[in-house]
Amino acid sequence: MKDIAFKFGKNIRARRKSLGISQDKLALLANMDRSYAGRIERGEVNITLEKAYSLAEILDCDIRELLP
């Protein structure tokens, strides 16, 4: 399972960077702490489907683009 979280986080980071959004800005838009956003990107936490869909919306992509 950790491998899935790591790949998901890697996809989040890649999409965020491609849009030129800082981790701070992503955290602000997602209503989460910046350190939590970092932990998501590093695959250290498992997030809810609700949060995953929220991040996809913020990153202006389909959830399937973020899933490993």
N, C-alpha and C positions, 0 to 999 in steps of 0.2 A: 504494500500500500504506500509506503514512503516514496517509492519510485514514481508512483502516479502523482503524488503531491509535488515532487521535485519537478517533474515534466510540466505539470500544470503551471507551477510558479515560473518556470523558465519561459513558458509561452506568454504569461502575463507580462513579465519583464520585457520580452522582445516586442510585444505589441505596444506597451507603454512607451518604450524608447522610440519606436518607429513613428509614434505620434508626437514625440517631443514633449511628453508630459513627465514632470518630475515625480519622484516617489511621494514627496510631500503633497503635491497637488492631487495625485491619485487618492491618497489617504483622505484628504479633505473632501473630495467629491464623493468618496465612498463612506464618509462618516465613520472613519476608523483611525486609530492611532498610527502614526507613520511607522513605528517599530513593528506593529502587527502587519502592515503592508509588506514590510521587509521580510518578515517571517513567512508570509504567504509566498513571496517570490523565491525564497530559499527552500521552499518545500518543507518547512518545519512544522506547519500546522495543517490540519484538515478543516476546510471551511464548509459551511452549509451550501446547499444548492441555491438558496435565496441569495447569498452573498456572491456566489459564482455568476449567477445571472446578472446581478447588479454590476459587477465588475465588467462583464461583457457589454452591458449597455453603456457604461461610462467610457469604455474603450472603443465604442462604436463598431462592434463586431458581433458575429453570431457566436454563441457559446461553443459551438463545434470547433471553432478556430482555436479556442483555448484549451480544449480537452486533448489529452495525449492520444 
